[in-house]
Amino acid sequence: MRYNINDMIKNVLILFSGGIDSTLCIHYYQKLGYNVKGLFIDYGQPAALKEKIATECLSSYLKIETLQIKTDLRPNIEKGLIQGRNYLLLSISLSCFPFTEGIISLGIHSGTKYADCSPNFIELNQKIFDLYTNGNIVIDCPFLLMNKNDIYRCFLKSTIPIELTYSCELGGDTPCGKCLTCLDIKALKNESKD
């Protein structure tokens, strides 16, 4: 199977939540000259409406088309963890991939305890993709070995207005300050002041 993304036709579908990680993914591939499309999936997450608004604003700013899919799932959410989230998102993205070949990209990174943010998770899912696509669709996670702090610093160096992003898991008008994502962002902002 072919896994070198440099050999792929330059098409990429980014799993797009409107947060810092997936937005930076779009910026990353645009700088490399890829034909970029976003995919926003409303899978019943509490922040779906706010994420959808963020993806629409960012899609306009970044000048990309973002596909939108809504499912009737109601995920089991416990302490911010949505069991099988990235597996679900990859499966949906494979089913609606808009190109004959290319990349599906996630903005996952190191420094988490989530099993679906690991190289092993990506390798296992790539094997499943290969069964379906004979290596024509590759999963790429350009920030997999970076931590959240690295991504945040890279984002601040970009020209993308951070206020267009949305990152709270609870979906309120203002960030809750208590969910895991809000705590990560708060820590990053405090660290960048030092």
Steps between C-alpha positions, in 0.01 A plus 500: 500500500611857436533717811724784388271802495742679268403249229127565544292724278477819704144458629426514870182480705547644848279393788405852604356594839574871493761465774866596494635155400281435195523864388878484511480175299320690222763775509778238491370329185417828328861609545606172334275573199234236563143506375340524845143423603365494852251256649291605799309217667220564747494168684296627795783670687384777741707763314370408152323832432794715612746279311285523186496880522879505549560270202280718280682820602842337462407340166415845368821650641718216369309480169423129512189293448385317810261209470253456786352176627254449783439162663228394741748365752494600862848412621573381849707782647677444829735766640560645154586165344289390206573130457599418142481862381794501256411150377150624421631813328745303286230252397264779394776686316593185307136451400465851359855563371452744207810398300613181325822505701672716755525560872263510794656710773436542872652764726577255781816548702714344772470569869154351550394173660244431226560173315371658176774765504788255457717370216365148566141619448595659167693191383209268579250724323728534198487122462120519490517784245734288288246219492245739352720724283811299408718776643334782307383677815759563769448627853741779587534676834770764457499597869497149645843540660442859613336597827219752546746771598693455174176523299387809690831677432479409129143627488600834651765537225235452230283784374178329608298694760478274806166657592342323200574161661284323757638246746265448797350151529177621661385729219419814700516858374816550700757231584406314819855506635449153651505241220829338399528713187438827686757404762756425225439837333515685832833336586639587156395864528655527847821339379526734199483801738813379684 
